[in-house]
Amino acid sequence: MDNDSLKVTMVIPSYWSRDSSIGWKEGDSVYDHPTPLDTDGTLARTINSIDVLKDKEFRLVIIAASTSKDIEKQVENRISGIIKSVSPDVETYVFGYSHLRQIHDLFMHEGQKDHSALLNLHGYSNIRNLCTFISHVLGSDVAVLIDDDEVFEDQNFMSKVKEFIGKNVDGGIVSGVTGYVINPDGSYKVKKSFHPWMKYWDKNERMDETFDKLIGKGPRLKKTSFALGGNMIIHRNLFSVVPFDPNVPRGEDTDFLINAMMFGFNFLLDNQLAIRHLPPKKSHPVWMRIREDIYRFVYERAKINNQKDTRGMTCVYPGDFDPYPGCFLKSDLEEKVEKSCGLLSEEYLAQGDMQGSKDALHNIDIARSDAVPKYDPFERICLLQKHWEKLMKYMNKSKIRSHIQEIIKQRFSQCLKYHN
């Protein structure tokens, strides 16, 4: 197929929380910087930036995600209002909890309860799976995953998206491509101020080392050790076979790269595919973000370590993902947690934050106990993959597919006209 004729769906998840006066509550989903309902947020800015793109031959879907169940309807309505006010010059749909419930009801009616379990609007991985599921249902060849705190500046972004995806490059079909993000200061580096605990939890340093190696040097296309969900291109030959892993609390993008490699797909980085990243300030304390990473790295390390010789699969190793995240997937992970969180605890104490100090120390116990999966993560992803592929094949049945297409498009056709 000529890449100019590829059918493309761009999907942007938008995360929202309760009013800023209420904030995060115990039991709420943890996202990096969800937009409080009483603020404007960044979504309109992202959608407005689509104007700079020369190629607008794609559908746009905004996924409405909330941190808590009690504001789901408000979030969906808020996003619908934003899109109506912006009126983007591309065919646009909103997908929220009301749509998902209808799809679940349809599956139940058809006796396909197992398929419903795969579609969820809670957590990064589940939301990414909805990105690819929707793209698949809409008949797309390519899913373009973007975040709502980014803006397009490269007018040729979409032509670069289509340039290599699905093509044979150096003897392999390119099934996935990650670009990178440019920070407000114009750099692709993390560049965070140094704290003593970072000597051992050297995530920022290793990320910058990785970015220099992969983004800062040629060739343009190369094997990558990381992927960014806010600038990710996935071909249907990959997203119809491999899911994001819902057992990963964060870092679902690079975890998807690990899964893709395990199942034999070719995933590359394009160091000319860039988007500007203008994130709000993160709203959760450092100990909590480290804790989410601990759960992620312990789980991913177990998934890699538990690999078995399986037909059609490729064995991957922590070193395949060096410098980052490979440095967190090795046997010294618990030592890194112990030393870094010990120093972080001391930092909290020096600030007079007793609870923060306790929470940082608790991370050490979590790394050795609660974060360790009570099941085999490799077997779990293999089972999930079989169920996911079965779902995607089932969606090719015209009756079900057309009904879900109507569900996705209904707000567009019945309530608001978003496309000029």
ZATORGU-44760 format. One line per 8 residues: their letters; for each residue x, y, z of C-alpha. Coordinates in nm, 4 decimals. Layout:
! residues N
A) X,Y,Z  ...
***
This chain:
! residues 420
MDNDSLKV) 0.0000,0.0000,0.0000  0.1186,0.3511,-0.0849  0.1841,0.5173,0.2507  0.0037,0.8324,0.1315  -0.3178,0.6298,0.1229  -0.2815,0.4899,0.4759  -0.5912,0.5330,0.6911  -0.4819,0.7042,1.0120
TMVIPSYW) -0.6509,0.7674,1.3461  -0.4886,1.0066,1.5909  -0.5916,0.9381,1.9499  -0.5356,1.1790,2.2383  -0.6235,1.0685,2.5926  -0.7174,1.3606,2.8158  -0.6959,1.3077,3.1938  -0.9119,1.5095,3.4340
SRDSSIGW) -0.9538,1.5266,3.8114  -1.1896,1.6830,4.0642  -1.1883,2.0586,4.1202  -0.8522,2.1892,4.2398  -1.0052,2.2767,4.5785  -1.0728,1.9048,4.6366  -0.7691,1.7456,4.4726  -0.6625,1.3822,4.4785
KEGDSVYD) -0.8340,1.1383,4.7143  -0.7330,0.7926,4.8311  -0.8508,0.5414,4.5733  -0.8317,0.7814,4.2790  -0.6322,0.6842,3.9717  -0.2769,0.8191,3.9717  -0.1896,1.0132,3.6577  0.1043,1.2516,3.6233
HPTPLDTD) -0.0874,1.5777,3.5913  -0.4626,1.5409,3.5384  -0.6470,1.8660,3.4697  -0.8763,1.9856,3.7529  -1.2310,2.0363,3.6250  -1.2310,2.4007,3.7376  -0.9338,2.4885,3.5141  -0.8950,2.5230,3.1385
GTLARTIN) -0.6226,2.2620,3.0955  -0.4091,2.2035,2.7882  -0.6358,2.0059,2.5524  -0.7623,2.3041,2.3503  -0.4033,2.4154,2.2925  -0.3097,2.0712,2.1602  -0.6073,2.0535,1.9258  -0.5521,2.4082,1.8005
SIDVLKDK) -0.1947,2.3186,1.7086  -0.3255,2.0684,1.4505  -0.3716,2.3741,1.2279  0.0029,2.3764,1.1546  -0.0082,2.0300,0.9958  -0.0041,2.0168,0.6162  -0.1606,1.6699,0.6122  -0.4952,1.6562,0.7899
EFRLVIIA) -0.6095,1.3292,0.6328  -0.6806,1.1533,0.9613  -0.9539,1.1051,1.2182  -0.9079,1.2537,1.5629  -1.0418,1.0802,1.8751  -1.0214,1.2364,2.2211  -1.0517,0.9857,2.5057  -1.2133,1.1274,2.8198
ASTSKDIE) -1.0402,0.9839,3.1264  -1.1135,1.0789,3.4869  -0.9314,1.0089,3.8111  -1.2544,0.9050,3.9834  -1.5880,0.7495,3.8952  -1.8013,1.0298,4.0369  -1.6828,1.2862,3.7791  -1.6943,1.0689,3.4665
KQVENRIS) -1.9952,1.2441,3.3122  -1.8561,1.5892,3.3924  -1.5256,1.5026,3.2253  -1.6944,1.3736,2.9121  -1.9117,1.6852,2.8880  -1.6173,1.9151,2.9569  -1.4109,1.7637,2.6769  -1.7077,1.7757,2.4392
GIIKSVSP) -1.7456,2.1454,2.5154  -1.3771,2.2118,2.4499  -1.3903,2.0399,2.1137  -1.7071,2.2271,2.0182  -1.5409,2.5591,2.1041  -1.2189,2.4768,1.9170  -1.3934,2.3179,1.6161  -1.0884,2.1389,1.4695
DVETYVFG) -1.0576,2.1071,1.0945  -1.0467,1.7262,1.1100  -1.3153,1.4635,1.1674  -1.3319,1.4436,1.5475  -1.4965,1.2171,1.8037  -1.5075,1.2026,2.1827  -1.4882,0.8623,2.3494  -1.5824,0.8374,2.7147
YSHLRQIH) -1.7469,0.6230,2.9766  -2.0929,0.6439,2.8182  -1.9532,0.4962,2.4962  -1.7611,0.2254,2.6795  -2.0699,0.1182,2.8729  -2.2620,0.0770,2.5479  -1.9832,-0.1363,2.4029  -1.9791,-0.3506,2.7176
DLFMHEGQ) -2.3570,-0.3923,2.6931  -2.3241,-0.4935,2.3278  -2.0625,-0.7561,2.4082  -2.2748,-0.8924,2.6922  -2.5757,-0.9130,2.4595  -2.3626,-1.1055,2.2100  -2.2350,-1.3436,2.4791  -1.8830,-1.1979,2.4636
KDHSALLN) -1.8252,-1.1053,2.8274  -1.4540,-1.1925,2.8018  -1.4067,-0.9218,2.5389  -1.5601,-0.6598,2.7697  -1.2942,-0.7325,3.0318  -1.0230,-0.6165,2.7912  -1.1721,-0.2685,2.7490  -1.1335,-0.0383,3.0465
LHGYSNIR) -1.0976,0.3366,3.1048  -0.8866,0.3063,3.4193  -0.5065,0.3259,3.4100  -0.2563,0.4231,3.1441  -0.2273,0.0821,2.9758  -0.6010,0.0248,2.9520  -0.6484,0.3694,2.8017  -0.3726,0.3052,2.5476
NLCTFISH) -0.5473,-0.0207,2.4561  -0.8626,0.1792,2.3900  -0.6543,0.4034,2.1623  -0.5637,0.1074,1.9430  -0.9021,-0.0667,1.9773  -1.0825,0.2442,1.8505  -0.8325,0.2820,1.5664  -0.8931,-0.0803,1.4718
VLGSDVAV) -1.2724,-0.0487,1.4808  -1.2542,0.2618,1.2615  -1.0607,0.0620,1.0015  -0.7302,0.2409,1.0424  -0.3969,0.1141,0.9182  -0.2089,0.3302,1.1676  -0.2761,0.4601,1.5188  -0.0989,0.7837,1.6163
LIDDDEVF) -0.0794,0.8298,1.9942  -0.0401,1.1863,2.1207  -0.0761,1.3409,2.4695  -0.2906,1.6415,2.5582  -0.0010,1.8479,2.6957  0.1836,1.8629,2.3625  0.1679,2.0920,2.0590  0.2531,2.0303,1.6956
EDQNFMSK) 0.5189,2.2608,1.5530  0.6482,2.0564,1.2581  0.4125,2.1080,0.9637  0.5445,1.7841,0.8118  0.4759,1.5746,1.1225  0.2102,1.3573,0.9577  0.4153,1.2939,0.6450  0.6950,1.1706,0.8734
VKEFIGKN) 0.4412,0.9537,1.0576  0.3534,0.7819,0.7306  0.7034,0.7722,0.5834  0.8279,0.4409,0.7242  0.5438,0.2737,0.9103  0.4498,-0.0599,0.7543  0.7470,-0.0475,0.5170  1.0465,-0.2781,0.4903
VDGGIVSG) 1.3528,-0.1030,0.6335  1.6851,-0.2842,0.6544  1.5194,-0.6227,0.6099  1.2364,-0.5793,0.8607  0.8826,-0.4414,0.8494  0.8500,-0.1305,1.0653  0.5503,-0.2016,1.2899  0.6088,0.0661,1.5522
VTGYVINP) 0.7848,0.4024,1.5619  0.8497,0.6329,1.8525  0.9441,0.9935,1.8142  1.0531,1.2185,2.0989  0.9453,1.5346,2.2773  1.1033,1.8774,2.2883  1.0839,2.0451,2.6283  0.9879,2.4107,2.6833
DGSYKVKK) 1.3583,2.5023,2.6883  1.4089,2.3513,2.3421  1.6005,2.0482,2.4677  1.5073,1.6803,2.4509  1.6828,1.6139,2.7835  1.5211,1.5692,3.1267  1.7489,1.8216,3.2984  1.6157,1.8058,3.6551
SFHPWMKY) 1.7916,1.9635,3.9532  2.0074,1.7096,4.1365  1.9242,1.5729,4.4824  2.1503,1.3316,4.6742  1.9010,1.0428,4.6438  1.9323,1.0671,4.2644  2.2851,0.9286,4.2891  2.1258,0.5854,4.3274
WDKNERMD) 1.7868,0.6448,4.1630  1.9672,0.7738,3.8537  1.6652,0.7689,3.6255  1.7081,1.1215,3.4882  2.0789,1.0734,3.4211  2.0265,0.7413,3.2428  1.7356,0.8808,3.0425  1.9498,1.1707,2.9212
ETFDKLIG) 2.2285,0.9283,2.8313  1.9786,0.7245,2.6311  1.8340,1.0306,2.4592  2.1814,1.1503,2.3577  2.2572,0.8081,2.2143  1.9323,0.7629,2.0214  1.7990,1.1118,1.9506  2.1188,1.3141,1.9388
KGPRLKKT) 2.3016,1.0905,1.6903  2.2344,0.9346,1.3498  2.1098,0.7421,1.1728  1.7551,0.8742,1.1628  1.5943,0.5320,1.2237  1.7389,0.2975,1.4812  1.6541,0.0272,1.7326  1.5339,0.1851,2.0544
SFALGGNM) 1.5327,0.0960,2.4233  1.2415,0.3257,2.5098  0.9176,0.4527,2.3597  0.7024,0.7558,2.4349  0.3263,0.7121,2.4455  0.2876,1.0813,2.3629  0.4569,1.0348,2.0271  0.4017,0.6775,1.9152
IIHRNLFS) 0.3030,0.5351,1.5775  0.1642,0.1803,1.5680  0.0755,-0.0180,1.2565  -0.2301,-0.2419,1.2594  -0.0116,-0.5512,1.2140  0.1184,-0.4761,1.5656  -0.1794,-0.3239,1.7484  -0.4122,-0.6009,1.6286
VVPFDPNV) -0.1815,-0.8612,1.7853  -0.0066,-0.7109,2.0903  -0.1767,-0.5166,2.3736  -0.0451,-0.2771,2.6320  -0.0074,-0.4580,2.9644  -0.2629,-0.3336,3.2236  -0.0504,-0.4742,3.5083  0.2018,-0.1933,3.4553
PRGEDTDF) 0.1015,0.1188,3.6542  0.3109,0.3619,3.4497  0.5731,0.3484,3.1760  0.3193,0.1574,2.9657  0.4798,0.2952,2.6510  0.8237,0.1392,2.6996  0.6597,-0.1722,2.8407  0.4664,-0.1975,2.5129
LINAMMFG) 0.7993,-0.1830,2.3306  0.9195,-0.4767,2.5443  0.6027,-0.6714,2.4581  0.6356,-0.5901,2.0886  0.9952,-0.7111,2.0834  0.8986,-1.0307,2.2673  0.6400,-1.1045,1.9999  0.8904,-1.0407,1.7214
FNFLLDNQ) 0.7869,-0.6969,1.5972  1.0239,-0.4310,1.4700  0.9993,-0.1065,1.6687  1.2251,0.1884,1.5836  1.2995,0.5441,1.6926  1.2804,0.8285,1.4397  1.5033,1.1141,1.5538  1.3265,1.3577,1.3202
LAIRHLPP) 0.9769,1.2926,1.4577  0.9386,1.5533,1.7324  0.6546,1.7243,1.9161  0.6706,2.0038,2.1722  0.5957,1.8983,2.5327  0.4494,2.1678,2.7598  0.3447,1.9771,3.0735  0.1845,2.1303,3.3804
KKSHPVWM) 0.3577,2.0754,3.7114  0.3263,1.7172,3.8385  0.0786,1.6965,4.1213  0.2041,1.3931,4.3172  0.4944,1.3746,4.5662  0.8299,1.2274,4.4680  0.7935,0.9202,4.6923  0.4691,0.8299,4.5123
RIREDIYR) 0.6190,0.8629,4.1638  0.9145,0.6471,4.2694  0.6713,0.3936,4.4157  0.4864,0.3698,4.0830  0.8210,0.3136,3.9102  0.9152,0.0457,4.1635  0.5990,-0.1496,4.0856  0.6708,-0.1077,3.7166
FVYERAKI) 1.0373,-0.2087,3.7167  0.9965,-0.5043,3.9537  0.7122,-0.6328,3.7364  0.8949,-0.5827,3.4065  1.2101,-0.7462,3.5396  1.0028,-1.0495,3.6442  0.8390,-1.0590,3.3014  1.1795,-1.0648,3.1338
NNQKDTRG) 1.3325,-1.3119,3.3810  1.0406,-1.5540,3.3467  1.0579,-1.5821,2.9698  1.0317,-1.9343,2.8337  1.1233,-2.0693,2.4959  0.7967,-2.0098,2.3106  0.7228,-2.0622,1.9448  0.6928,-1.7357,1.7548
MTCVYPGD) 0.8466,-1.5308,2.0339  1.1844,-1.3647,2.0782  1.3788,-1.3687,2.4049  1.4756,-1.0197,2.5267  1.7265,-0.9241,2.7961  1.7706,-0.6266,3.0322  2.0795,-0.5241,2.8358  1.8623,-0.4776,2.5261
FDPYPGCF) 1.7172,-0.1744,2.7033  2.0375,-0.0109,2.8245  2.1059,0.2531,2.9338  1.7395,0.3208,3.0179  1.5288,0.1455,3.1370  1.7739,-0.1478,3.1345  1.9591,-0.0134,3.4383  1.6396,-0.0671,3.6444
LKSDLEEK) 1.5721,-0.4180,3.5170  1.8726,-0.5923,3.6726  1.9553,-0.7693,3.9980  2.0634,-0.4530,4.1822  1.7170,-0.2908,4.1643  1.6389,-0.3491,4.5334  1.9746,-0.1987,4.6295  1.8992,0.1100,4.4196
VEKSCGLL) 1.5608,0.1443,4.5925  1.7083,0.1002,4.9405  1.9850,0.3564,4.8984  1.7822,0.6165,4.7109  1.4722,0.5990,4.9293  1.6857,0.6082,5.2431  1.8348,0.9380,5.1281  1.4958,1.0652,5.0130
SEEYLAQG) 1.3564,0.9875,5.3571  1.6336,1.1958,5.5137  1.5520,1.4809,5.2759  1.1868,1.4748,5.3853  1.2951,1.4738,5.7494  1.5155,1.7776,5.6925  1.2080,1.9524,5.5497  1.0037,1.8547,5.8553
DMQGSKDA) 0.7837,1.6161,5.6566  0.7567,1.3115,5.8827  0.4915,1.1384,5.6734  0.6871,1.1863,5.3520  0.9893,1.0347,5.5268  0.7869,0.7289,5.6310  0.6367,0.6914,5.2835  0.9837,0.7008,5.1243
LHNIDIAR) 1.1105,0.4293,5.3609  0.8018,0.2185,5.2947  0.9085,0.2025,4.9286  1.2000,-0.0183,5.0384  0.9630,-0.2778,5.1853  0.7329,-0.2551,4.8833  1.0168,-0.3343,4.6426  1.0819,-0.6635,4.8234
SDAVPKYD) 0.7218,-0.7611,4.8943  0.4093,-0.6042,4.7500  0.5675,-0.5063,4.4157  0.6786,-0.8648,4.3489  0.4067,-1.0212,4.1302  0.2286,-1.3198,4.2827  0.1984,-1.4792,3.9392  0.4197,-1.5277,3.6335
PFERICLL) 0.4065,-1.1995,3.4362  0.5396,-1.3685,3.1226  0.2631,-1.6277,3.1235  0.0137,-1.3504,3.1979  0.1191,-1.1371,2.8973  0.1122,-1.4433,2.6717  -0.2429,-1.5192,2.7832  -0.3474,-1.1561,2.7496
QKHWEKLM) -0.2008,-1.1442,2.3996  -0.4090,-1.4433,2.2903  -0.7263,-1.2825,2.4271  -0.6396,-0.9474,2.2674  -0.5764,-1.0986,1.9249  -0.9037,-1.2912,1.9538  -1.0892,-0.9656,2.0333  -0.9354,-0.7835,1.7384
KYMNKSKI) -1.0229,-1.0667,1.5006  -1.3769,-1.0731,1.6386  -1.4071,-0.7027,1.5604  -1.3609,-0.7785,1.1927  -1.7114,-0.9274,1.1905  -1.9136,-0.6576,1.0166  -2.2199,-0.6645,1.2433  -2.0304,-0.5952,1.5645
RSHIQEII) -1.7878,-0.3571,1.4035  -2.0551,-0.1381,1.2461  -2.2475,-0.1182,1.5733  -1.9398,-0.0054,1.7651  -1.8535,0.2439,1.4926  -2.1975,0.3951,1.5475  -2.1337,0.4119,1.9222  -1.8011,0.5902,1.8699
KQRFSQCL) -1.9546,0.8373,1.6257  -2.2886,0.8974,1.7966  -2.2039,1.2133,1.9887  -2.0512,1.3505,1.6709  -2.3649,1.2869,1.4701  -2.6329,1.3505,1.7325  -2.5080,1.6261,1.9571  -2.2193,1.8303,1.8262
KYHN) -2.0792,1.9014,1.4850  -1.7034,1.9128,1.5288  -1.5880,1.8931,1.1707  -1.5969,2.2083,0.9604
***
